[in-house]
Every structure is written in structure tokens, then in C-alpha cells.
């Protein structure tokens, strides 16, 4: 596997959480809360993939150092 430079592969950032008054509770088709939870799901998947890449990179570096 390739070495991953953290500058070339920054850690994903979580989406901004909607404020308490952002949802109007009118049953909108595209509710800000629904959009937030969709973004949060994508963030968690991206974070898991990022962590896997970086853990793999650290494991390989330790192996080569021995």
C-alpha cells in the first residue's frame, strides 16, 4: 500500500449541526435535519475510510522500521 501523507489526505470534517431554530417543523420535503443526517452518514463513512488508510500507513511504517 502507498504511504499516505496527511497533508495530501486531510481528515474529513463533520458537517455543521443545525441550530435549534433551523427546522421549522412544517414537514418540508428537504428538512435541514434530514439533510444533516444524510451528511453525517457520509461523513462517518468518509472518516472510517480515512482512518483505515492512516492506520494501514502507520502499520506499514512500523513494519519497515524493524
Phi and psi in radians as a Rosetta constraint file:
Dihedral C 1 N 2 CA 2 C 2 CIRCULARHARMONIC -1.344 0.35
Dihedral N 2 CA 2 C 2 N 3 CIRCULARHARMONIC 2.629 0.35
Dihedral C 2 N 3 CA 3 C 3 CIRCULARHARMONIC -1.192 0.35
Dihedral N 3 CA 3 C 3 N 4 CIRCULARHARMONIC 2.467 0.35
Dihedral C 3 N 4 CA 4 C 4 CIRCULARHARMONIC -1.914 0.35
Dihedral N 4 CA 4 C 4 N 5 CIRCULARHARMONIC 2.048 0.35
Dihedral C 4 N 5 CA 5 C 5 CIRCULARHARMONIC -1.461 0.35
Dihedral N 5 CA 5 C 5 N 6 CIRCULARHARMONIC 2.116 0.35
Dihedral C 5 N 6 CA 6 C 6 CIRCULARHARMONIC -0.974 0.35
Dihedral N 6 CA 6 C 6 N 7 CIRCULARHARMONIC -0.493 0.35
Dihedral C 6 N 7 CA 7 C 7 CIRCULARHARMONIC -1.245 0.35
Dihedral N 7 CA 7 C 7 N 8 CIRCULARHARMONIC -0.497 0.35
Dihedral C 7 N 8 CA 8 C 8 CIRCULARHARMONIC -1.523 0.35
Dihedral N 8 CA 8 C 8 N 9 CIRCULARHARMONIC -0.217 0.35
Dihedral C 8 N 9 CA 9 C 9 CIRCULARHARMONIC -2.445 0.35
Dihedral N 9 CA 9 C 9 N 10 CIRCULARHARMONIC 1.261 0.35
Dihedral C 9 N 10 CA 10 C 10 CIRCULARHARMONIC -1.163 0.35
Dihedral N 10 CA 10 C 10 N 11 CIRCULARHARMONIC 2.640 0.35
Dihedral C 10 N 11 CA 11 C 11 CIRCULARHARMONIC -1.112 0.35
Dihedral N 11 CA 11 C 11 N 12 CIRCULARHARMONIC 2.312 0.35
Dihedral C 11 N 12 CA 12 C 12 CIRCULARHARMONIC -1.046 0.35
Dihedral N 12 CA 12 C 12 N 13 CIRCULARHARMONIC 2.547 0.35
Dihedral C 12 N 13 CA 13 C 13 CIRCULARHARMONIC -1.836 0.35
Dihedral N 13 CA 13 C 13 N 14 CIRCULARHARMONIC 2.470 0.35
Dihedral C 13 N 14 CA 14 C 14 CIRCULARHARMONIC -1.186 0.35
Dihedral N 14 CA 14 C 14 N 15 CIRCULARHARMONIC 2.682 0.35
Dihedral C 14 N 15 CA 15 C 15 CIRCULARHARMONIC -1.213 0.35
Dihedral N 15 CA 15 C 15 N 16 CIRCULARHARMONIC 2.697 0.35
Dihedral C 15 N 16 CA 16 C 16 CIRCULARHARMONIC -1.211 0.35
Dihedral N 16 CA 16 C 16 N 17 CIRCULARHARMONIC 2.258 0.35
Dihedral C 16 N 17 CA 17 C 17 CIRCULARHARMONIC -1.311 0.35
Dihedral N 17 CA 17 C 17 N 18 CIRCULARHARMONIC 2.368 0.35
Dihedral C 17 N 18 CA 18 C 18 CIRCULARHARMONIC -1.101 0.35
Dihedral N 18 CA 18 C 18 N 19 CIRCULARHARMONIC 2.588 0.35
Dihedral C 18 N 19 CA 19 C 19 CIRCULARHARMONIC -1.315 0.35
Dihedral N 19 CA 19 C 19 N 20 CIRCULARHARMONIC 2.924 0.35
Dihedral C 19 N 20 CA 20 C 20 CIRCULARHARMONIC -1.083 0.35
Dihedral N 20 CA 20 C 20 N 21 CIRCULARHARMONIC -0.419 0.35
Dihedral C 20 N 21 CA 21 C 21 CIRCULARHARMONIC -1.800 0.35
Dihedral N 21 CA 21 C 21 N 22 CIRCULARHARMONIC 0.106 0.35
Dihedral C 21 N 22 CA 22 C 22 CIRCULARHARMONIC -1.279 0.35
Dihedral N 22 CA 22 C 22 N 23 CIRCULARHARMONIC -0.516 0.35
Dihedral C 22 N 23 CA 23 C 23 CIRCULARHARMONIC -1.600 0.35
Dihedral N 23 CA 23 C 23 N 24 CIRCULARHARMONIC 2.283 0.35
Dihedral C 23 N 24 CA 24 C 24 CIRCULARHARMONIC -1.575 0.35
Dihedral N 24 CA 24 C 24 N 25 CIRCULARHARMONIC -0.098 0.35
Dihedral C 24 N 25 CA 25 C 25 CIRCULARHARMONIC 1.031 0.35
Dihedral N 25 CA 25 C 25 N 26 CIRCULARHARMONIC 0.607 0.35
Dihedral C 25 N 26 CA 26 C 26 CIRCULARHARMONIC -1.795 0.35
Dihedral N 26 CA 26 C 26 N 27 CIRCULARHARMONIC 0.017 0.35
Dihedral C 26 N 27 CA 27 C 27 CIRCULARHARMONIC 1.354 0.35
Dihedral N 27 CA 27 C 27 N 28 CIRCULARHARMONIC 0.602 0.35
Dihedral C 27 N 28 CA 28 C 28 CIRCULARHARMONIC -1.014 0.35
Dihedral N 28 CA 28 C 28 N 29 CIRCULARHARMONIC 2.571 0.35
Dihedral C 28 N 29 CA 29 C 29 CIRCULARHARMONIC -1.057 0.35
Dihedral N 29 CA 29 C 29 N 30 CIRCULARHARMONIC -0.762 0.35
Dihedral C 29 N 30 CA 30 C 30 CIRCULARHARMONIC -1.960 0.35
Dihedral N 30 CA 30 C 30 N 31 CIRCULARHARMONIC 1.192 0.35
Dihedral C 30 N 31 CA 31 C 31 CIRCULARHARMONIC -1.106 0.35
Dihedral N 31 CA 31 C 31 N 32 CIRCULARHARMONIC 2.442 0.35
Dihedral C 31 N 32 CA 32 C 32 CIRCULARHARMONIC -1.039 0.35
Dihedral N 32 CA 32 C 32 N 33 CIRCULARHARMONIC -0.534 0.35
Dihedral C 32 N 33 CA 33 C 33 CIRCULARHARMONIC -1.232 0.35
Dihedral N 33 CA 33 C 33 N 34 CIRCULARHARMONIC -0.717 0.35
Dihedral C 33 N 34 CA 34 C 34 CIRCULARHARMONIC -1.085 0.35
Dihedral N 34 CA 34 C 34 N 35 CIRCULARHARMONIC -0.762 0.35
Dihedral C 34 N 35 CA 35 C 35 CIRCULARHARMONIC -1.120 0.35
Dihedral N 35 CA 35 C 35 N 36 CIRCULARHARMONIC -0.694 0.35
Dihedral C 35 N 36 CA 36 C 36 CIRCULARHARMONIC -1.092 0.35
Dihedral N 36 CA 36 C 36 N 37 CIRCULARHARMONIC -0.809 0.35
Dihedral C 36 N 37 CA 37 C 37 CIRCULARHARMONIC -1.157 0.35
Dihedral N 37 CA 37 C 37 N 38 CIRCULARHARMONIC -0.595 0.35
Dihedral C 37 N 38 CA 38 C 38 CIRCULARHARMONIC -1.109 0.35
Dihedral N 38 CA 38 C 38 N 39 CIRCULARHARMONIC -0.789 0.35
Dihedral C 38 N 39 CA 39 C 39 CIRCULARHARMONIC -1.106 0.35
Dihedral N 39 CA 39 C 39 N 40 CIRCULARHARMONIC -0.687 0.35
Dihedral C 39 N 40 CA 40 C 40 CIRCULARHARMONIC -1.117 0.35
Dihedral N 40 CA 40 C 40 N 41 CIRCULARHARMONIC -0.697 0.35
Dihedral C 40 N 41 CA 41 C 41 CIRCULARHARMONIC -1.101 0.35
Dihedral N 41 CA 41 C 41 N 42 CIRCULARHARMONIC -0.783 0.35
Dihedral C 41 N 42 CA 42 C 42 CIRCULARHARMONIC -1.114 0.35
Dihedral N 42 CA 42 C 42 N 43 CIRCULARHARMONIC -0.700 0.35
Dihedral C 42 N 43 CA 43 C 43 CIRCULARHARMONIC -1.070 0.35
Dihedral N 43 CA 43 C 43 N 44 CIRCULARHARMONIC -0.813 0.35
Dihedral C 43 N 44 CA 44 C 44 CIRCULARHARMONIC -1.082 0.35
Dihedral N 44 CA 44 C 44 N 45 CIRCULARHARMONIC -0.686 0.35
Dihedral C 44 N 45 CA 45 C 45 CIRCULARHARMONIC -1.159 0.35
Dihedral N 45 CA 45 C 45 N 46 CIRCULARHARMONIC -0.755 0.35
Dihedral C 45 N 46 CA 46 C 46 CIRCULARHARMONIC -1.147 0.35
Dihedral N 46 CA 46 C 46 N 47 CIRCULARHARMONIC -0.679 0.35
Dihedral C 46 N 47 CA 47 C 47 CIRCULARHARMONIC -1.153 0.35
Dihedral N 47 CA 47 C 47 N 48 CIRCULARHARMONIC -0.746 0.35
Dihedral C 47 N 48 CA 48 C 48 CIRCULARHARMONIC -1.074 0.35
Dihedral N 48 CA 48 C 48 N 49 CIRCULARHARMONIC -0.740 0.35
Dihedral C 48 N 49 CA 49 C 49 CIRCULARHARMONIC -1.149 0.35
Dihedral N 49 CA 49 C 49 N 50 CIRCULARHARMONIC -0.719 0.35
Dihedral C 49 N 50 CA 50 C 50 CIRCULARHARMONIC -1.092 0.35
Dihedral N 50 CA 50 C 50 N 51 CIRCULARHARMONIC -0.802 0.35
Dihedral C 50 N 51 CA 51 C 51 CIRCULARHARMONIC -1.079 0.35
Dihedral N 51 CA 51 C 51 N 52 CIRCULARHARMONIC -0.708 0.35
Dihedral C 51 N 52 CA 52 C 52 CIRCULARHARMONIC -1.085 0.35
Dihedral N 52 CA 52 C 52 N 53 CIRCULARHARMONIC -0.753 0.35
Dihedral C 52 N 53 CA 53 C 53 CIRCULARHARMONIC -1.094 0.35
Dihedral N 53 CA 53 C 53 N 54 CIRCULARHARMONIC -0.732 0.35
Dihedral C 53 N 54 CA 54 C 54 CIRCULARHARMONIC -1.369 0.35
Dihedral N 54 CA 54 C 54 N 55 CIRCULARHARMONIC -0.571 0.35
Dihedral C 54 N 55 CA 55 C 55 CIRCULARHARMONIC -1.176 0.35
Dihedral N 55 CA 55 C 55 N 56 CIRCULARHARMONIC -0.724 0.35
Dihedral C 55 N 56 CA 56 C 56 CIRCULARHARMONIC -1.075 0.35
Dihedral N 56 CA 56 C 56 N 57 CIRCULARHARMONIC -0.736 0.35
Dihedral C 56 N 57 CA 57 C 57 CIRCULARHARMONIC -1.113 0.35
Dihedral N 57 CA 57 C 57 N 58 CIRCULARHARMONIC -0.715 0.35
Dihedral C 57 N 58 CA 58 C 58 CIRCULARHARMONIC -1.191 0.35
Dihedral N 58 CA 58 C 58 N 59 CIRCULARHARMONIC -0.703 0.35
Dihedral C 58 N 59 CA 59 C 59 CIRCULARHARMONIC -1.101 0.35
Dihedral N 59 CA 59 C 59 N 60 CIRCULARHARMONIC -0.746 0.35
Dihedral C 59 N 60 CA 60 C 60 CIRCULARHARMONIC -1.164 0.35
Dihedral N 60 CA 60 C 60 N 61 CIRCULARHARMONIC -0.699 0.35
Dihedral C 60 N 61 CA 61 C 61 CIRCULARHARMONIC -1.109 0.35
Dihedral N 61 CA 61 C 61 N 62 CIRCULARHARMONIC -0.710 0.35
Dihedral C 61 N 62 CA 62 C 62 CIRCULARHARMONIC -1.118 0.35
Dihedral N 62 CA 62 C 62 N 63 CIRCULARHARMONIC -0.713 0.35
Dihedral C 62 N 63 CA 63 C 63 CIRCULARHARMONIC -1.101 0.35
Dihedral N 63 CA 63 C 63 N 64 CIRCULARHARMONIC -0.720 0.35
Dihedral C 63 N 64 CA 64 C 64 CIRCULARHARMONIC -1.263 0.35
Dihedral N 64 CA 64 C 64 N 65 CIRCULARHARMONIC -0.464 0.35
Dihedral C 64 N 65 CA 65 C 65 CIRCULARHARMONIC -1.269 0.35
Dihedral N 65 CA 65 C 65 N 66 CIRCULARHARMONIC -0.361 0.35
